[in-house]
Amino acid sequence: MDPDLAFALRGVSATVGQFHLRDVSFSLPLGYVMGFIGANGAGKTTTIRCLLGMQHFERGEIEVLGHPVPGPAGLRQDVGVVLDHTYLVGDWRLSEVERAVRPFYDRWDSTRYHDLLGEFGLEPRAKVKDLSRGMAVKLTIALALSHQARLLVFDEPTSGLDPSARDELIGILGDFLIDEGHSVLFSTHITSDLERIGDYLTLIHGGQIVCTGTKEQVLDSYRIARGGPDDLTGTIGARIIGARRTPAGVQALVPAEDARLLDPRVLIEAPTLEEIAVHIGAREAKNSLTGVSARGAGPAPQRSAAAPDAHGSTLTGGAS
């Protein structure tokens, strides 16, 4: 176990119905934000469930905050989770939510919980079922911060939020990251959020990790190629990822080291994170993704100015 890591997955494989997670490996140092990117169905949620001990995995190993998963019962004290759906009883008032959750956490801070409700504009007498999507996310964050989690795991937290609510969430995460011992795994398909808060990025497609590294390393690992309608056909040696053709031309993603193999007439540009995600998420991209990796280990990035928080992990007992 590595005490300098917030978490690590090494060669993790799992099966859920017809879906297969294959040889998933990536890790995050303490004190940083990992953006976890992939289209719907790419394997983000399955990976997170494995990380939290909620999903059985057949091979590999997982550690969280220096402990193996499944881990000791006390590990749940240090992990907060925000899912893409509420796990709370709809008829509970927010004051009743605290009474239900508090017994599970040794470091529960009731004063902190009520202060956060006020800060987030949440009325203690309001019922869970009456909260908007954004308010429900804030409630889950309040729960995580109230039991003093060190690692926050977000599974599509900004899905369905309006831009104002998403901006407010990013600010909350920034406050959480002021403590250098706090870390965040932020799973999303909204890449603009990660442009602002991501220190590290991991891309997943079809149950396999495509690329992982610092944000700068991942962005530097690809190029966008643009050409005429007949370009990027019959290219020898270059891996063409998620080509999008129109009568006017073609655009595709290519590994940076393959860009030199393209016809000189093809325009080569640095990609945005959204362009990388869109091309990798294309159905026809799967067979072109092997062997692409972020370049070098490189130094740790400067700490991001934002991060998330939550509640509800398992981590203990059998990984089932």
SERO-4910 file (N, C-alpha, C, O; in steps of 0.05 Angstrom, whole numbers):
BEGIN
 pado doro    nc1    nc2    nc3   cac1   cac2   cac3    cc1    cc2    cc3    oc1    oc2    oc3
  Met    A     17    -24      0      0      0      0     18     25      0     38     26     13
  Asp    A      9     45    -15     25     70    -17     11     92     -3    -11    101    -11
  Pro    A     22    102     19      9    123     35      7    150     21     -7    168     30
  Asp    A     21    153     -1     21    179    -16     -1    179    -37     -4    199    -51
  Leu    A    -17    157    -40    -38    156    -60    -65    159    -46    -70    147    -25
  Ala    A    -83    174    -59   -111    174    -50   -125    148    -57   -140    137    -41
  Phe    A   -119    137    -81   -129    111    -88   -112    100   -111    -98    115   -125
  Ala    A   -115     74   -116   -102     62   -139   -117     37   -147   -126     21   -129
  Leu    A   -121     33   -173   -132      8   -184   -110     -4   -201    -97     10   -217
  Arg    A   -105    -30   -198    -83    -43   -212    -94    -69   -225    -99    -88   -211
  Gly    A    -97    -68   -251   -105    -92   -266   -133   -102   -259   -137   -127   -258
  Val    A   -151    -84   -253   -178    -93   -243   -196   -101   -267   -198    -86   -286
  Ser    A   -208   -125   -264   -227   -135   -284   -252   -143   -270   -251   -155   -248
  Ala    A   -275   -137   -282   -301   -143   -270   -321   -148   -292   -318   -138   -314
  Thr    A   -342   -163   -285   -363   -169   -304   -390   -162   -292   -396   -170   -269
  Val    A   -406   -146   -306   -432   -139   -297   -451   -145   -320   -453   -129   -340
  Gly    A   -466   -167   -319   -483   -175   -341   -466   -181   -366   -447   -198   -365
  Gln    A   -472   -167   -387   -456   -170   -412   -433   -151   -414   -418   -151   -434
  Phe    A   -430   -134   -394   -409   -113   -395   -384   -123   -381   -385   -136   -360
  His    A   -360   -118   -392   -335   -126   -381   -316   -103   -376   -311    -87   -394
  Leu    A   -307   -100   -352   -285    -82   -345   -259    -97   -347   -256   -118   -335
  Arg    A   -240    -87   -363   -216   -103   -370   -191    -89   -361   -184    -67   -372
  Asp    A   -176   -100   -343   -149    -92   -336   -147    -62   -331   -130    -48   -342
  Val    A   -164    -52   -314   -165    -23   -308   -144    -16   -288   -143    -27   -266
  Ser    A   -127      3   -295   -105     12   -277   -103     42   -279    -98     53   -301
  Phe    A   -105     56   -257    -98     84   -254    -98     92   -225   -109     77   -208
  Ser    A    -85    114   -218    -82    122   -190    -81    152   -188    -77    166   -208
  Leu    A    -86    162   -163    -86    190   -158    -70    196   -133    -76    185   -112
  Pro    A    -50    214   -135    -36    223   -110    -54    239    -92    -73    251   -101
  Leu    A    -47    238    -66    -62    254    -47    -61    284    -54    -41    294    -63
  Gly    A    -84    298    -50    -85    326    -53    -92    336    -80    -90    360    -86
  Tyr    A   -102    319    -98   -108    327   -126   -135    317   -134   -149    302   -121
  Val    A   -144    327   -158   -169    320   -170   -164    303   -195   -149    311   -212
  Met    A   -177    280   -195   -176    263   -219   -203    265   -234   -224    259   -223
  Gly    A   -202    274   -259   -225    274   -276   -227    247   -290   -208    238   -302
  Phe    A   -250    234   -289   -255    207   -300   -275    210   -322   -299    216   -317
  Ile    A   -266    207   -347   -282    215   -370   -290    190   -387   -273    172   -391
  Gly    A   -314    190   -396   -323    169   -414   -352    173   -421   -367    185   -406
  Ala    A   -360    163   -445   -388    165   -453   -405    148   -434   -395    131   -419
  Asn    A   -431    152   -435   -449    135   -420   -445    105   -429   -445     99   -452
  Gly    A   -442     88   -409   -438     60   -415   -408     52   -419   -402     29   -426
  Ala    A   -390     71   -415   -362     66   -420   -349     50   -397   -329     36   -401
  Gly    A   -362     51   -373   -351     36   -350   -344     53   -326   -332     43   -307
  Lys    A   -352     78   -327   -345     96   -304   -358     87   -278   -344     83   -258
  Thr    A   -384     82   -279   -398     75   -254   -389     47   -244   -386     44   -220
  Thr    A   -385     28   -262   -375      2   -254   -348      4   -240   -343     -9   -220
  Thr    A   -330     21   -251   -304     25   -239   -306     37   -212   -293     28   -193
  Ile    A   -324     57   -209   -327     70   -183   -339     50   -163   -331     50   -140
  Arg    A   -358     34   -171   -369     13   -153   -348     -6   -144   -348    -15   -121
  Cys    A   -329    -13   -162   -307    -31   -153   -290    -16   -133   -282    -28   -113
  Leu    A   -283      9   -138   -267     25   -120   -278     26    -92   -264     26    -73
  Leu    A   -305     28    -91   -319     31    -65   -326      5    -52   -338      4    -31
  Gly    A   -318    -18    -65   -325    -44    -53   -354    -51    -57   -363    -69    -43
  Met    A   -368    -39    -75   -396    -44    -80   -400    -64   -103   -422    -74   -107
  Gln    A   -379    -70   -118   -380    -88   -141   -357   -108   -139   -334   -101   -135
  His    A   -364   -134   -142   -343   -155   -142   -325   -152   -167   -335   -146   -189
  Phe    A   -299   -155   -163   -281   -155   -185   -265   -181   -185   -256   -190   -163
  Glu    A   -261   -193   -209   -250   -220   -210   -219   -220   -208   -208   -238   -197
  Arg    A   -207   -198   -218   -178   -197   -218   -169   -169   -210   -184   -150   -213
  Gly    A   -143   -167   -202   -131   -141   -195   -133   -135   -166   -142   -150   -150
  Glu    A   -123   -111   -160   -124   -101   -132   -131    -71   -131   -125    -57   -150
  Ile    A   -143    -63   -109   -151    -35   -106   -143    -27    -78   -145    -42    -59
  Glu    A   -132     -2    -76   -127      9    -50   -139     37    -48   -140     52    -69
  Val    A   -148     45    -25   -160     71    -20   -148     82      6   -151     69     27
  Leu    A   -135    105      5   -123    118     28   -106     99     44   -107     98     69
  Gly    A    -90     83     30    -71     66     44    -82     39     53    -67     24     66
  His    A   -107     33     47   -119      8     55   -129     -8     31   -138      4     11
  Pro    A   -127    -34     32   -138    -50     10   -168    -49     10   -181    -45     31
  Val    A   -180    -54    -13   -209    -56    -16   -216    -84    -24   -205    -94    -44
  Pro    A   -233    -99     -9   -248    -90     15   -229    -83     38   -207    -95     40
  Gly    A   -236    -63     54   -219    -53     75   -232    -53    102   -254    -64    105
  Pro    A   -219    -41    122   -230    -40    149   -255    -23    150   -259     -5    134
  Ala    A   -271    -28    170   -297    -14    173   -292     16    175   -308     32    166
  Gly    A   -269     24    187   -264     52    192   -259     68    166   -259     93    167
  Leu    A   -253     54    144   -247     68    119   -270     85    109   -265    105     96
  Arg    A   -294     76    114   -317     91    105   -319    119    117   -332    137    106
  Gln    A   -305    122    140   -305    148    153   -292    169    136   -298    193    137
  Asp    A   -273    160    119   -256    179    104   -264    183     75   -251    198     61
  Val    A   -286    170     67   -294    172     39   -323    182     37   -341    172     51
  Gly    A   -327    202     21   -354    212     15   -361    208    -14   -344    210    -31
  Val    A   -386    202    -19   -395    194    -46   -419    210    -54   -439    212    -39
  Val    A   -418    222    -78   -441    235    -90   -448    219   -115   -433    219   -135
  Leu    A   -471    206   -115   -480    190   -138   -498    207   -156   -505    230   -150
  Asp    A   -505    195   -179   -522    210   -198   -552    206   -191   -569    213   -207
  His    A   -557    195   -168   -584    192   -158   -584    193   -128   -563    187   -115
  Thr    A   -606    200   -115   -607    202    -87   -612    174    -75   -626    158    -86
  Tyr    A   -599    169    -52   -602    144    -38   -618    148    -12   -620    130      5
  Leu    A   -628    173     -8   -642    180     17   -672    177     13   -682    179     -9
  Val    A   -686    172     35   -715    168     35   -728    195     29   -722    215     42
  Gly    A   -745    195      9   -757    220     -1   -773    235     20   -773    260     19
  Asp    A   -786    221     39   -803    235     59   -787    245     83   -798    258    100
  Trp    A   -761    239     84   -745    250    106   -741    280    103   -737    290     81
  Arg    A   -744    294    125   -736    322    126   -705    322    130   -693    303    139
  Leu    A   -693    345    123   -664    346    124   -653    343    153   -631    333    157
  Ser    A   -669    351    173   -662    346    200   -663    316    207   -647    306    223
  Glu    A   -681    302    194   -683    273    198   -661    258    184   -652    237    193
  Val    A   -652    269    161   -629    257    147   -605    256    166   -591    235    166
  Glu    A   -600    277    180   -577    277    199   -580    255    220   -561    241    225
  Arg    A   -604    252    231   -608    231    252   -604    203    241   -594    186    255
  Ala    A   -610    199    215   -607    173    203   -578    167    196   -569    144    198
  Val    A   -563    187    188   -536    183    178   -515    185    200   -495    171    199
  Arg    A   -519    202    220   -499    207    241   -488    183    254   -464    182    259
  Pro    A   -504    162    261   -493    139    276   -472    124    261   -457    108    273
  Phe    A   -470    127    235   -450    112    219   -422    125    219   -403    113    210
  Tyr    A   -420    149    230   -395    164    228   -385    173    256   -399    187    270
  Asp    A   -361    165    263   -350    172    289   -343    202    291   -343    213    313
  Arg    A   -337    214    268   -328    242    269   -350    261    260   -345    283    251
  Trp    A   -375    252    263   -397    270    254   -397    296    269   -395    296    293
  Asp    A   -400    318    254   -400    345    266   -427    358    260   -432    368    238
  Ser    A   -445    357    280   -473    367    276   -473    397    270   -488    407    253
  Thr    A   -455    412    284   -454    441    279   -445    446    250   -457    464    237
  Arg    A   -426    431    240   -417    435    213   -440    429    193   -443    443    173
  Tyr    A   -455    407    198   -477    400    180   -497    423    178   -505    430    156
  His    A   -505    434    201   -526    455    200   -514    481    188   -528    496    175
  Asp    A   -489    486    193   -476    510    181   -476    507    150   -481    526    136
  Leu    A   -471    482    141   -470    477    112   -498    480    100   -501    490     77
  Leu    A   -518    470    114   -546    473    104   -552    503    100   -563    510     79
  Gly    A   -544    519    119   -549    548    116   -533    560     94   -543    576     79
  Glu    A   -507    552     91   -490    562     70   -501    555     43   -498    570     24
  Phe    A   -512    531     40   -522    521     15   -551    529      9   -562    522    -12
  Gly    A   -564    543     28   -591    552     24   -611    529     27   -632    529     14
  Leu    A   -605    510     45   -623    487     49   -638    490     75   -626    494     96
  Glu    A   -664    487     74   -681    490     97   -682    463    112   -690    443    100
  Pro    A   -675    462    138   -675    436    152   -702    422    152   -703    398    155
  Arg    A   -724    437    150   -751    424    150   -759    415    122   -780    402    119
  Ala    A   -744    421    102   -751    413     75   -748    383     72   -732    370     86
  Lys    A   -765    371     55   -764    342     50   -745    336     27   -743    352      8
  Val    A   -732    313     28   -713    305      7   -727    305    -20   -715    314    -40
  Lys    A   -751    295    -22   -765    292    -47   -772    318    -60   -778    320    -84
  Asp    A   -772    340    -44   -779    366    -55   -755    382    -64   -758    405    -74
  Leu    A   -731    371    -61   -706    385    -69   -702    384    -99   -708    364   -111
  Ser    A   -692    405   -111   -685    405   -139   -660    388   -142   -647    380   -122
  Arg    A   -652    382   -167   -628    365   -171   -604    379   -159   -588    365   -146
  Gly    A   -601    405   -163   -578    419   -152   -578    419   -121   -557    415   -109
  Met    A   -601    423   -109   -603    422    -80   -597    395    -69   -585    392    -47
  Ala    A   -606    374    -83   -600    346    -74   -570    341    -74   -560    327    -56
  Val    A   -556    351    -94   -527    347    -95   -514    362    -72   -496    352    -59
  Lys    A   -524    386    -66   -512    402    -44   -517    387    -17   -499    388      0
  Leu    A   -540    375    -14   -545    360     10   -526    337     14   -515    333     35
  Thr    A   -520    322     -8   -502    300     -6   -473    310      0   -459    297     15
  Ile    A   -466    333    -11   -440    345     -5   -439    353     25   -419    349     38
  Ala    A   -461    365     35   -462    372     63   -457    348     81   -444    350    101
  Leu    A   -469    325     74   -466    301     90   -436    292     90   -426    285    111
  Ala    A   -424    293     67   -396    284     65   -377    303     81   -360    293     95
  Leu    A   -381    328     79   -364    347     93   -369    346    123   -351    352    139
  Ser    A   -393    337    131   -399    336    160   -387    312    173   -383    312    198
  His    A   -379    292    158   -365    270    171   -335    271    164   -320    251    169
  Gln    A   -326    294    154   -298    300    150   -284    280    132   -262    269    138
  Ala    A   -297    275    109   -285    257     89   -259    269     78   -256    293     76
  Arg    A   -240    251     72   -214    259     60   -214    255     30   -200    269     15
  Leu    A   -230    236     21   -232    230     -8   -261    232    -16   -279    220     -4
  Leu    A   -267    248    -36   -294    251    -47   -295    238    -74   -278    242    -91
  Val    A   -316    221    -78   -320    207   -103   -346    216   -115   -368    212   -103
  Phe    A   -345    228   -139   -368    239   -152   -374    223   -177   -357    220   -195
  Asp    A   -398    213   -179   -407    199   -203   -428    216   -218   -451    216   -210
  Glu    A   -419    230   -238   -436    248   -254   -451    268   -237   -476    270   -239
  Pro    A   -437    283   -219   -452    301   -201   -464    325   -215   -484    336   -205
  Thr    A   -454    333   -238   -464    357   -250   -484    351   -273   -495    369   -285
  Ser    A   -490    325   -277   -510    318   -297   -537    329   -290   -547    324   -268
  Gly    A   -549    344   -308   -575    355   -302   -575    382   -288   -596    394   -284
  Leu    A   -551    392   -280   -550    418   -266   -548    440   -286   -535    437   -307
  Asp    A   -560    463   -280   -557    486   -298   -529    498   -293   -516    492   -274
  Pro    A   -519    515   -312   -492    526   -310   -486    540   -283   -464    538   -273
  Ser    A   -506    554   -272   -502    568   -247   -497    549   -224   -479    553   -208
  Ala    A   -513    527   -223   -509    507   -202   -483    492   -205   -470    486   -185
  Arg    A   -475    487   -230   -449    473   -234   -426    491   -226   -407    482   -214
  Asp    A   -428    517   -231   -407    536   -223   -405    537   -193   -383    538   -182
  Glu    A   -428    536   -179   -428    537   -150   -415    512   -139   -401    513   -119
  Leu    A   -421    489   -151   -409    464   -142   -379    464   -145   -365    455   -127
  Ile    A   -369    475   -167   -340    476   -171   -327    494   -149   -306    487   -139
  Gly    A   -341    515   -141   -331    532   -119   -330    517    -93   -311    520    -77
  Ile    A   -350    501    -87   -350    485    -63   -327    466    -62   -314    462    -42
  Leu    A   -321    454    -85   -299    435    -86   -272    449    -82   -254    438    -70
  Gly    A   -270    474    -92   -246    489    -87   -241    494    -58   -218    492    -49
  Asp    A   -262    499    -43   -259    503    -14   -250    477      0   -234    477     18
  Phe    A   -261    455    -10   -253    429      2   -224    423     -2   -211    411     15
  Leu    A   -213    431    -25   -185    424    -32   -165    443    -19   -141    439    -23
  Ile    A   -174    462     -3   -155    479     11   -137    461     29   -113    467     33
  Asp    A   -149    440     41   -133    421     56   -118    403     37   -130    389     21
  Glu    A    -92    402     40    -75    387     21    -78    357     24    -69    342      6
  Gly    A    -91    348     45    -96    319     48   -122    310     35   -129    286     37
  His    A   -137    328     23   -162    322     10   -159    316    -19   -143    329    -33
  Ser    A   -173    296    -29   -171    288    -58   -199    283    -69   -218    279    -54
  Val    A   -201    283    -95   -227    281   -109   -225    264   -134   -207    267   -150
  Leu    A   -244    245   -136   -248    231   -162   -274    241   -173   -295    239   -161
  Phe    A   -273    253   -197   -295    267   -209   -302    255   -235   -289    260   -256
  Ser    A   -323    238   -235   -331    224   -259   -352    240   -274   -372    249   -262
  Thr    A   -348    245   -300   -367    262   -314   -362    259   -344   -342    249   -353
  His    A   -383    267   -360   -379    269   -389   -381    299   -397   -380    305   -421
  Ile    A   -382    317   -377   -382    345   -382   -354    356   -379   -345    362   -357
  Thr    A   -339    357   -401   -311    362   -399   -304    391   -390   -282    395   -380
  Ser    A   -322    409   -394   -316    437   -386   -311    439   -356   -296    456   -347
  Asp    A   -325    421   -340   -320    421   -311   -291    414   -305   -278    425   -287
  Leu    A   -281    394   -320   -254    384   -315   -232    403   -325   -210    403   -315
  Glu    A   -239    419   -345   -220    440   -355   -213    458   -332   -190    469   -330
  Arg    A   -231    462   -313   -227    481   -291   -215    468   -267   -199    480   -253
  Ile    A   -222    443   -261   -214    432   -235   -196    407   -237   -185    399   -217
  Gly    A   -193    395   -260   -179    370   -262   -148    374   -261   -137    391   -276
  Asp    A   -135    359   -244   -106    358   -244    -96    334   -260    -77    336   -275
  Tyr    A   -110    312   -256   -104    287   -271   -129    280   -286   -151    287   -279
  Leu    A   -125    265   -308   -148    256   -325   -144    226   -331   -122    217   -336
  Thr    A   -166    212   -331   -167    184   -340   -190    181   -359   -213    188   -352
  Leu    A   -185    170   -383   -206    166   -403   -211    136   -405   -193    120   -407
  Ile    A   -237    129   -405   -245    101   -407   -265     98   -431   -281    115   -436
  His    A   -262     75   -445   -280     70   -468   -283     39   -470   -263     25   -471
  Gly    A   -308     30   -472   -312      2   -475   -301    -15   -453   -293    -38   -457
  Gly    A   -300     -5   -428   -290    -20   -405   -260    -21   -403   -250    -36   -386
  Gln    A   -246     -5   -419   -217     -5   -418   -206     23   -415   -217     42   -426
  Ile    A   -184     26   -401   -172     52   -398   -157     59   -424   -141     43   -434
  Val    A   -163     82   -435   -151     91   -460   -126    108   -454   -105    104   -467
  Cys    A   -127    125   -434   -105    143   -429   -108    153   -400   -130    159   -391
  Thr    A    -85    156   -386    -86    167   -359    -60    183   -354    -39    174   -363
  Gly    A    -62    205   -340    -39    221   -334    -48    248   -324    -71    252   -318
  Thr    A    -29    267   -322    -37    295   -315    -53    306   -338    -52    296   -361
  Lys    A    -68    327   -333    -84    339   -354    -67    347   -377    -75    343   -400
  Glu    A    -44    359   -372    -26    368   -393    -16    344   -410    -14    346   -434
  Gln    A     -9    322   -396      1    299   -410    -20    287   -429    -14    280   -451
  Val    A    -45    285   -419    -66    274   -435    -71    291   -460    -74    281   -482
  Leu    A    -73    317   -456    -78    336   -478    -55    334   -498    -60    337   -522
  Asp    A    -31    330   -489     -8    329   -506     -4    302   -520     13    299   -538
  Ser    A    -21    283   -513    -18    256   -524    -33    253   -551    -30    233   -565
  Tyr    A    -50    273   -558    -66    271   -582    -64    296   -599    -55    317   -590
  Arg    A    -73    293   -624    -75    315   -643   -102    312   -658   -111    290   -662
  Ile    A   -113    334   -666   -136    334   -684   -126    337   -712   -110    355   -719
  Ala    A   -135    320   -730   -128    320   -758   -153    328   -774   -174    316   -771
  Arg    A   -150    349   -791   -172    358   -808   -163    358   -837   -141    367   -844
  Gly    A   -180    348   -855   -173    347   -883   -197    346   -901   -220    349   -892
  Gly    A   -192    343   -927   -214    341   -946   -228    315   -945   -220    297   -930
  Pro    A   -250    312   -960   -266    287   -959   -251    262   -964   -258    241   -952
  Asp    A   -230    262   -980   -215    238   -986   -190    234   -970   -175    215   -973
  Asp    A   -185    253   -952   -161    250   -935   -166    230   -912   -189    223   -907
  Leu    A   -145    221   -900   -145    202   -878   -156    175   -886   -166    160   -869
  Thr    A   -155    169   -911   -162    142   -921   -136    129   -931   -120    141   -944
  Gly    A   -134    103   -926   -110     89   -935    -85     98   -922    -63     93   -932
  Thr    A    -87    110   -898    -63    119   -884    -49     95   -872    -61     79   -859
  Ile    A    -23     94   -876     -8     71   -867      6     78   -841     21     97   -839
  Gly    A      1     62   -820     15     65   -794      1     83   -774      4     79   -750
  Ala    A    -13    103   -783    -26    122   -765    -53    111   -755    -69    101   -770
  Arg    A    -57    113   -729    -83    105   -717   -103    127   -718    -99    148   -706
  Ile    A   -124    123   -733   -145    144   -737   -168    137   -717   -179    116   -719
  Ile    A   -174    156   -699   -193    151   -678   -218    167   -682   -217    192   -684
  Gly    A   -241    153   -685   -267    166   -686   -269    186   -709   -278    209   -704
  Ala    A   -262    179   -733   -264    197   -756   -293    205   -761   -311    189   -760
  Arg    A   -297    231   -766   -323    242   -771   -323    255   -799   -310    275   -803
  Arg    A   -337    243   -818   -336    251   -845   -362    266   -853   -384    258   -846
  Thr    A   -359    287   -868   -381    302   -880   -374    306   -910   -351    302   -917
  Pro    A   -393    315   -926   -386    321   -954   -364    342   -957   -350    343   -977
  Ala    A   -360    358   -936   -340    380   -938   -312    371   -929   -292    383   -936
  Gly    A   -310    349   -913   -284    341   -903   -286    321   -881   -307    309   -877
  Val    A   -263    316   -868   -261    296   -847   -246    307   -823   -227    323   -827
  Gln    A   -253    299   -800   -239    306   -775   -235    281   -759   -254    265   -756
  Ala    A   -212    277   -747   -207    253   -731   -186    260   -709   -172    280   -711
  Leu    A   -184    243   -690   -164    245   -669   -142    225   -676   -147    202   -685
  Val    A   -117    233   -672    -95    214   -676    -75    217   -653    -73    238   -641
  Pro    A    -62    195   -645    -41    197   -625    -19    217   -635    -13    218   -659
  Ala    A     -9    233   -617     10    254   -624     34    242   -640     43    255   -659
  Glu    A     43    218   -632     67    207   -646     60    197   -674     78    192   -690
  Asp    A     34    195   -681     26    186   -707     21    209   -727     18    204   -751
  Ala    A     19    233   -716     12    256   -733     32    260   -756     24    269   -778
  Arg    A     57    254   -751     78    258   -772     74    239   -796     86    243   -817
  Leu    A     58    218   -792     54    198   -813     32    207   -833     28    194   -854
  Leu    A     18    228   -826     -5    237   -843      5    254   -867     27    265   -866
  Asp    A    -11    255   -887     -5    271   -911      0    300   -902    -15    311   -886
  Pro    A     20    313   -914     26    341   -906      3    360   -911      2    382   -898
  Arg    A    -16    353   -928    -39    371   -933    -59    371   -910    -76    389   -908
  Val    A    -57    351   -893    -76    349   -870    -68    369   -849    -45    370   -841
  Leu    A    -88    384   -839    -83    404   -818    -82    390   -791   -100    375   -784
  Ile    A    -60    395   -776    -56    383   -750    -58    405   -729    -44    425   -730
  Glu    A    -75    400   -708    -79    420   -687    -80    406   -660    -86    383   -658
  Ala    A    -74    422   -639    -77    412   -612   -107    409   -606   -123    426   -613
  Pro    A   -115    387   -592   -144    383   -587   -153    396   -561   -136    402   -544
  Thr    A   -178    400   -558   -190    407   -533   -197    381   -519   -198    360   -531
  Leu    A   -202    382   -493   -210    359   -478   -237    348   -489   -240    323   -490
  Glu    A   -255    365   -496   -280    356   -507   -276    341   -533   -289    321   -538
  Glu    A   -259    351   -551   -254    337   -576   -242    309   -571   -249    290   -584
  Ile    A   -224    307   -552   -213    281   -545   -235    262   -536   -237    239   -545
  Ala    A   -252    271   -518   -274    255   -507   -294    247   -529   -302    224   -530
  Val    A   -301    265   -547   -320    259   -568   -309    238   -587   -324    219   -594
  His    A   -284    241   -596   -274    222   -615   -268    195   -603   -273    174   -616
  Ile    A   -259    194   -578   -255    168   -565   -281    155   -559   -283    130   -560
  Gly    A   -302    170   -554   -328    159   -548   -343    148   -573   -364    135   -570
  Ala    A   -333    154   -597   -346    145   -621   -346    114   -622   -326    102   -615
  Arg    A   -367    102   -632   -369     73   -632   -347     60   -648   -337     39   -641
  Glu    A   -339     73   -670   -319     61   -688   -291     65   -678   -271     57   -690
  Ala    A   -288     79   -654   -261     85   -645   -247     62   -631   -222     62   -629
  Lys    A   -262     42   -622   -251     22   -603   -226      9   -614   -207      6   -599
  Asn    A   -226      0   -639   -203    -14   -649   -178      3   -654   -157     -7   -661
  Ser    A   -181     29   -651   -159     47   -657   -146     58   -632   -127     75   -633
  Leu    A   -155     48   -608   -146     61   -583   -123     47   -570   -113     57   -550
  Thr    A   -116     23   -579    -95      8   -565    -68     22   -568    -61     33   -589
  Gly    A    -53     21   -546    -25     30   -547    -22     60   -544      1     70   -548
  Val    A    -43     75   -538    -40    103   -534    -38    109   -504    -54     99   -489
  Ser    A    -18    124   -496    -15    130   -468     -4    159   -465      9    170   -483
  Ala    A    -10    170   -442      1    197   -436     31    195   -433     41    175   -423
  Arg    A     45    215   -443     74    213   -444     87    219   -417     82    239   -405
  Gly    A    103    200   -409    120    204   -386    105    208   -360     81    214   -360
  Ala    A    119    204   -338    106    207   -312    103    237   -306     81    246   -298
  Gly    A    124    252   -311    122    281   -307    118    289   -278    112    272   -262
  Pro    A    122    314   -272    118    324   -245     89    326   -238     72    328   -256
  Ala    A     82    325   -213     54    329   -204     46    357   -212     62    375   -210
  Pro    A     21    360   -221     11    387   -228      8    405   -204      7    396   -182
  Gln    A      7    431   -210      1    450   -188    -28    444   -179    -45    437   -195
  Arg    A    -32    448   -154    -58    440   -143    -81    456   -156    -78    480   -160
  Ser    A   -103    442   -161   -126    454   -174   -140    472   -154   -137    470   -130
  Ala    A   -155    491   -165   -169    510   -148   -198    502   -143   -214    520   -138
  Ala    A   -205    476   -145   -232    468   -139   -234    438   -136   -216    423   -144
  Ala    A   -256    428   -122   -260    400   -117   -287    393   -106   -302    411    -99
  Pro    A   -295    366   -103   -322    358    -93   -324    344    -66   -304    341    -52
  Asp    A   -349    335    -58   -353    321    -33   -378    306    -31   -397    311    -47
  Ala    A   -381    285    -13   -404    268    -12   -407    248     10   -393    250     30
  His    A   -425    227      6   -431    208     28   -441    182     16   -453    181     -5
  Gly    A   -436    160     31   -450    135     25   -433    113     13   -444     98     -3
  Ser    A   -408    110     20   -391     89      8   -393     63     25   -403     63     47
  Thr    A   -384     41     12   -384     15     26   -356      8     35   -350     10     59
  Leu    A   -338      1     17   -310     -3     22   -302    -26     40   -280    -35     40
  Thr    A   -321    -36     55   -315    -57     74   -330    -83     67   -347    -83     50
  Gly    A   -322   -105     80   -335   -130     74   -327   -140     47   -307   -131     36
  Gly    A   -342   -159     36   -335   -170     10   -341   -150    -12   -360   -134    -10
  Ala    A   -325   -151    -33   -330   -134    -56   -351   -147    -74   -344   -162    -92
  Ser    A   -375   -142    -68   -397   -157    -82   -417   -138    -94   -436   -146   -107
***
